[in-house]
Each structure stands twice: as structure tokens, then as C-alpha cells.
């Protein structure tokens, strides 16, 4: 059965110290044994994820994390992974007990308060200890809903579920268009999807599937073709298409075929808006012209696929940029859930990110914020390729983003 991708699910993380019952609480909420439960501190190591439906929020992803107080070298790595999850979740459940907050939990609550993350505080193990008034007042100062729970007795589980539902902002629940708002519904949409070595056998890649689904949901007549059939497709149409969206790698060929009067952009640029901040990405792309042959670029990808011959991030993009800027241009690469903090990013002159189809929006916005804090421009694959081929402003025109 095909499921909603993780990147399109509302992501809810469970955070707290070891042995406060995070895993038991998650299991009780989901009514399933998702995480291993043990009296041994540090049982949860890597983040554990469970995709499910939480009415009325819809598809959600619960994420159980390692304890904030995990110890040793491996413990430090587990805590770091929990912090990575913290940067991307849409909502947080901070689990503690009536014994007290501790400096690490207090710091976590302050961070969530500062970042305005939808948060619920679960005072767990209520069957063992009662929340005293002084601690209640200390928790209330953060402004988050507080629920007393016991995974053992079931106390507060329904209240915790209700608190999560009521705390998540409507803006996170409401569906956002991917591209359906960019086209007159009376006109035809053309999606150009090259079939190359990076296209999974028997399928097309995730951004193309999601863009097509958005078009179908909004009753837009859509034609899906490769760049080889584009000439023939245009001849079959009685009127010009209302929008053409292509894989960025085919920009050079497609832009030569599609008349200037027809709006043109790419899946990667569409997702720059859907997953992040298109204005910031566009500003970064325009600053590519300020780079020198001695500049250093970080190329970041959200997934960890194995590079193939002609890989877009490893080979094609560096080649196009060196042709345009200079052979001395140097590149570093980072993949998967890992991303550099502002201090590490500060040594680069530019960050170029993939479309981010496997990231949720908060995950991408967090990365953009890191680049902003480091004072380093950040753009993405599609915008960089458009700039390299001299069609950046044309590909931004469908979004109404004009050069300032």
C-alpha cells in the first residue's frame, strides 16, 4: 500500500531525559509497540519513527528520540541526532517527570519557546509522583499546555492527544499548493520528465509524482512527456500550454523549444517555494555572479542516494558552474539528515541545496536559517542550473519574483 511520504506528514518529536517514559508514551498514543521499552537508561538510540493518522490532523510522523542526558561518546552522538530532529519537527512533546526539570530540559523548553515551536509538556509517570505547585508554576511560565500522563494506567493519554491536536497551528495543517496556483485551470500543464539513470526503474522521482498529484487534485489537464517528445507535444496542442515544468537538467534543451511567451520553470524551483523560502533561494542564485574561481561551494542533498554516472550534484552541477565561473571553483558535499551549523557554514561562499523532496518544510527552513545566520548565500539546484544557462529570471517569472 502506498503511503503519504514522510516529508508531507506533520512531524511530531518526543524529547526529554532518559527513563522519563518517552517510548512508553509514544506507544500508548499510537496504541502500538513502536519503541522498545526498558528500565535500562538509554534504550532508545537512533530516532524511531512511526507514520500514522492522527484525526483531525491527518497523516503524522511520530519520532522518538534518545535522552538529552545520554552519556559517553555514543551518547553524545545520539544527543546530536536528537538535536537534528529538533530542528525539523513541526511540533514537540517534551516528556519529563514530577521530580524536576533539570538544566537540559529547561534549556530545551526555552529553545522551543524562542523558536515558537508548537509544544506540549507531558509530565509522565503520574502514577508514581504528583506534580507540585512550584513545578507547575515553573512549567506554566513557558506558556505551553501541560498534561499529566501515565502510560501504565492510561491516565492523560486522551488529553495528550487532544493537546497535540489543539496546539498545532492551522497553517501547518492546511494543504499548500505545489504548482496548481501558477496556472490558469483552463490551460494545459506540461510536465517534462526525462528518463535517465537517476530515475528509479518503473517509476518517476518523488517531486514529479507530487507535482502531478497536485495538478490532478485541482483538475488541471496535464501532459507528461520526456524532452524528446516535447516538439511533437506542442504541435498537438491547439493553444500554447499555460505552464511548462521540467527537470532542471533538461533546461538547456527545453528552454530552446518552449517559446518565450510560455511560462517555464522546473520541479526543483517549484519545490524551493513549496519546501522553503523562494525569495531567499532566488537572492542566493543571483549572487552566483559574484563568485570567483577561487570560491568554495557546499553542495547539500537531503537524501543519501548512491551517485551514478552523470550525477546532478556530484558531476553536472559542478561542471556547469566551473564553465561559467572558473575551473578553480572548489566543492564540498554533505548528504542525508546531516547539515552544517552556522559556524561550519561560514567557511563557504555559497550553499547549493537539492530540491529537498525528502525534507519537510521546517527541515528546509532550518537549513536556510543556518545559512542566514552564517551570512552565506544559499540557493538550490534548479535555480543554479537556470543561472548557469542564462534563464534564471525567466524561470522565476511564473512566481512573480522580479529582480530588485
Residue, then its C-alpha position, 0 to 999 in steps of 0.5 A: x500500500x502506498x503511503x503519504x511520504x514522510x516529508x508531507x506528514x506533520x512531524x511530531x518529536x518526543x524529547x526529554x531525559x532518559x527513563x522519563x517514559x518517552x517510548x512508553x508514551x509514544x506507544x500508548x498514543x499510537x496504541x502500538x509497540x513502536x519503541x522498545x521499552x526498558x528500565x535500562x537508561x538509554x534504550x532508545x538510540x537512533x530516532x524511531x519513527x512511526x507514520x500514522x493518522x492522527x484525526x483531525x490532523x491527518x497523516x503524522x510522523x511520530x519520532x522518538x528520540x534518545x535522552x538529552x542526558x545520554x552519556x559517553x561518546x555514543x551518547x553524545x552522538x545520539x544527543x546530536x541526532x536528537x538535536x537534528x530532529x529538533x530542528x525539523x519537527x513541526x511540533x514537540x512533546x517534551x516528556x519529563x517527570x514530577x521530580x524536576x526539570x533539570x538544566x537540559x530540559x529547561x534549556x530545551x523548553x526555552x529553545x522551543x519557546x524562542x523558536x515558537x515551536x508548537x509544544x506540549x509538556x507531558x509530565x509522565x509517570x503520574x502514577x508514581x509522583x504528583x506534580x507540585x505547585x512550584x513545578x507547575x508554576x515553573x512549567x506554566x511560565x513557558x506558556x505551553x499546555x501541560x498534561x499529566x500522563x501515565x502510560x501504565x494506567x492510561x491516565x492523560x493519554x486522551x488529553x495528550x492527544x487532544x493537546x497535540x491536536x489543539x496546539x498545532x497551528x492551522x497553517x501547518x495543517x492546511x494543504x499548500x499548493x505545489x504548482x496548481x496556483x501558477x496556472x490558469x485551470x483552463x490551460x494545459x500543464x506540461x510536465x517534462x520528465x526525462x528518463x535517465x539513470x537517476x530515475x528509479x526503474x518503473x517509476x518517476x522521482x518523488x517531486x514529479x509524482x507530487x507535482x502531478x498529484x497536485x495538478x490532478x487534485x485541482x483538475x488541471x489537464x496535464x501532459x507528461x512527456x520526456x524532452x524528446x517528445x516535447x516538439x511533437x507535444x506542442x504541435x498537438x496542442x491547439x493553444x500554447x500550454x499555460x505552464x511548462x515544468x521540467x527537470x532542471x537538467x533538461x533546461x538547456x534543451x527545453x528552454x530552446x523549444x518552449x517559446x518565450x511567451x510560455x511560462x517555464x520553470x522546473x520541479x526543483x524551483x517549484x519545490x524551493x517555494x513549496x519546501x522553503x523560502x523562494x525569495x531567499x533561494x532566488x537572492x542566493x542564485x543571483x549572487x552566483x555572479x559574484x563568485x570567483x574561481x577561487x570560491x568554495x561551494x557546499x553542495x547539500x542533498x537531503x537524501x543519501x542516494x548512491x551517485x551514478x554516472x552523470x550525477x546532478x550534484x556530484x558531476x553536472x552541477x559542478x561542471x556547469x558552474x566551473x564553465x561559467x565561473x572558473x575551473x578553480x571553483x572548489x566543492x564540498x558535499x554533505x548528504x542525508x539528515x546531516x547539515x552544517x551549523x552556522x559556524x561550519x557554514x561560514x567557511x563557504x561562499x555559497x550553499x547549493x541545496x537539492x530540491x529537498x523532496x525528502x525534507x519537510x518544510x521546517x527541515x528546509x527552513x532550518x537549513x536556510x536559517x543556518x545559512x542566514x545566520x552564517x551570512x552565506x548565500x544559499x540557493x538550490x539546484x534548479x535555480x543554479x542550473x537556470x543561472x548557469x544557462x542564462x534563464x534564471x529570471x525567466x524561470x522565476x517569472x511564473x512566481x512573480x519574483x522580479x529582480x530588485 
